[in-house]
Amino acid sequence: MTALICGSMAYDTIMVFQDRFKHHILPEQVHILNVSFLVPELRREYGGCAGNIAYNLKLLGADPLPMATVGKDFMPYAQWMGYCGINQDFIKVLDDSYTAQAYITTDMDDNQITAFHPGAMSFSHLNRVPTDRDIRIGIVAPDGKDGMVQHAVEFAEAGIPFIFDPGQGMPMFDGQELLHFVELATWVTLNDYEAQLMQDRTGLAPEELARRVEALIITKGAQGSLIYTNGTSHEIPPAKPSAVLDPTGCGDAYRAGLIYGLLEEFDWPTIGRIASLMGAIKVETNGTQNHSFTLHAFKERYRESFGSEL
């Protein structure tokens, strides 16, 4: 049995401007803004929520099925997925679109200017949740709006339990739409900012939201995470990274840990610690799919981090 990962596949082009934006963007001149930044440092990373979650699940020894719509420029990413041994049966290539991509320029103060092109991601509704595969768990991660709505309904109709992970897609939905996702979902995962936004839009505090699903998971970065389930809550301690280089993709690594723990039927304190350690390992490496480990090494580090065997 495996997990179907519904979400985006994207290229992240990351550039470093070796100066400060404030030296070039003058407040009194923003109405005629015309600036150019020399960026001698550039890297292109494979990303997107479905890609990142699938990559991390594969490291843990699972066999994920990412489902996404991509564009005519997807070949390098496809080759990378093939190298990693990740199934591509549910990756739909649209020949008249580009794969979703973000262009991120960071200055020496860690300020960022980002341009995001959704491209093929906007047509994620062209994919349908398959009912002829032995799918045990699903996740609806940030993707095209219509696709997220459709895939949640299809998971529910197929009787496949799934995680609702609105992430950066949350601003697309109003309170009623978010509540509909919650009604369909088995589990909901949010970071602390998203949890506040969810409460503002639905009127439900975390404890109330948790009563509508089997578990509500709220991540708090370096402060760990909190899992509400069965009328109780579990405080999950953070795993300590050996270095903090790049937090991008930590949430996706955490969610891969959740899925792995659910597939293996661990208890919630264990699932939360697996997810926490996945996030810590990710933060130690630049990019979202450049870290690597063996399952044996992961279990050893779990023991070192939490004082118990996995």
LINZI-V676096 format. One record per backbone hydrogen bond with DSSP energy under -1.0 kcal/mol. NH is the residue of the N-H (numbers start at 1). CO is the residue of the C=O. If there is no record, write none. Layout:
# LINZI-V676096
NH|CO + NH|CO
This chain:
# LINZI-V676096
2|134 + 4|137 + 5|65 + 6|139 + 7|67 + 8|142 + 10|47 + 11|100 + 12|45 + 13|102 + 14|43 + 15|104 + 16|41 + 17|106 + 19|17 + 23|20 + 24|21 + 25|21 + 29|26 + 30|27 + 32|29 + 33|30 + 43|14 + 45|12 + 47|10 + 50|8 + 51|8 + 52|48 + 53|49 + 54|50 + 55|51 + 56|52 + 57|53 + 58|54 + 59|55 + 60|56 + 61|58 + 62|57 + 65|3 + 67|5 + 68|90 + 70|92 + 72|97 + 74|71 + 78|74 + 79|75 + 80|76 + 81|77 + 82|78 + 83|79 + 84|80 + 86|81 + 91|88 + 92|68 + 94|70 + 97|94 + 101|117 + 102|11 + 103|115 + 104|13 + 105|113 + 106|15 + 107|111 + 108|19 + 110|107 + 113|105 + 115|103 + 117|101 + 120|98 + 121|118 + 122|119 + 123|120 + 124|121 + 126|123 + 127|124 + 135|133 + 136|2 + 137|2 + 138|161 + 139|4 + 140|163 + 141|6 + 148|144 + 149|145 + 150|146 + 151|147 + 152|148 + 153|149 + 154|150 + 155|151 + 156|152 + 157|153 + 158|154 + 160|155 + 163|138 + 164|187 + 165|140 + 169|166 + 170|167 + 172|169 + 173|170 + 178|174 + 179|175 + 180|176 + 181|177 + 182|178 + 183|179 + 184|180 + 185|181 + 186|162 + 187|162 + 188|215 + 189|164 + 190|217 + 192|219 + 195|191 + 196|192 + 197|193 + 198|194 + 199|195 + 200|196 + 201|197 + 202|198 + 203|199 + 209|205 + 210|206 + 212|209 + 213|210 + 214|186 + 216|228 + 217|188 + 218|226 + 219|190 + 220|224 + 223|220 + 224|221 + 225|236 + 226|218 + 227|234 + 228|216 + 229|232 + 232|229 + 234|227 + 236|225 + 245|283 + 246|283 + 250|247 + 253|249 + 254|250 + 255|251 + 256|252 + 257|253 + 258|254 + 259|255 + 260|256 + 261|257 + 262|258 + 263|259 + 264|260 + 266|261 + 271|267 + 272|268 + 273|269 + 274|270 + 275|271 + 276|272 + 277|273 + 278|274 + 279|275 + 280|276 + 281|277 + 282|278 + 283|279 + 285|282 + 298|294 + 299|295 + 300|296 + 301|297 + 302|298 + 303|299 + 304|300 + 305|301 + 306|302 + 307|303
